[in-house]
């Protein structure tokens, strides 16, 4: 960027780029963060450290490049290991459904609003879909999501499949997914063992 570049053409994120230059935004969804954080041996621990470090960097720097991260979990506390609370602190938008204890509510809203923590623990059982949404400004609100059946979700995905953008190096087709999987090694062929003599041969009378 030179000094002669107009101010209107200078931007810090992809949304300031013209349409023909703007890349497709990407949303990374983690369904259960505990599956990435738990480990049972040294190899899994090293793998876990790489994943958590990459997620923290992605959350910190990815927004300007149009990469957004949504992380879900039943619990999102320090018991999941190093780096988890740092990762949680980078997530500005928070949503929590009904929880069983105050500690779980504090994991979501402890650094946002004490009132949001109390509201989360007071969600009644007979109100499925009710949740509390908050952000880093300290504001929060009760929300309720409509029930969506599996058939409705499938129909919506099918009706909007043509809107799926083409990303370089990735195609969500089943054929691509199968080709990306490593080939299963075939079991070694075993030579047939020589037939053993019958220990009780039949004798003719």
Residue pairs with C-beta under 8 A, 6 or more apart in sequence:
1 10
10 16
11 17
12 64
13 63
13 64
13 65
13 66
14 22
14 23
14 25
14 64
14 65
14 66
15 22
15 66
22 66
23 65
23 66
24 66
24 165
24 166
24 167
25 66
25 67
25 68
26 66
26 67
26 68
26 167
27 67
27 68
27 69
27 70
28 58
28 62
28 67
28 68
28 69
28 70
29 70
29 72
30 36
30 55
30 69
30 70
30 71
30 72
30 73
31 72
32 72
32 73
32 74
33 71
33 72
33 73
33 76
33 80
33 84
33 87
34 73
34 74
34 75
34 80
36 48
36 51
36 52
36 55
37 48
37 52
37 80
37 81
37 84
38 48
38 80
38 81
39 45
39 47
39 48
39 81
48 81
49 82
49 83
52 81
52 82
52 83
52 84
52 87
53 83
55 69
55 71
55 87
56 83
56 86
56 87
56 90
58 67
58 69
59 69
59 87
59 90
59 91
60 90
62 68
62 69
69 91
71 87
71 91
74 104
75 104
75 107
76 84
76 88
76 107
76 108
77 84
77 85
77 103
77 107
78 84
78 85
88 107
89 111
92 135
92 136
93 133
93 134
93 135
94 108
94 109
94 112
94 133
94 134
94 135
95 108
95 131
95 132
95 133
95 143
96 104
96 105
96 108
96 109
96 120
96 131
96 132
97 123
97 129
97 130
97 131
98 120
98 123
98 124
98 125
98 130
98 131
99 105
99 120
99 121
101 121
102 117
102 121
105 116
105 117
105 118
105 120
105 121
106 117
108 116
108 117
108 120
108 132
108 134
109 116
109 117
109 120
109 132
109 134
109 140
110 117
112 134
112 135
112 136
112 138
112 140
113 134
113 138
113 139
113 140
115 140
116 132
116 134
116 140
119 132
119 140
119 142
120 132
123 130
123 131
123 132
124 130
127 144
128 147
129 144
129 145
129 146
129 147
130 142
130 143
130 144
131 142
131 143
131 144
131 145
132 140
132 141
132 142
132 143
133 140
133 141
133 142
133 143
134 140
134 141
164 172
170 176
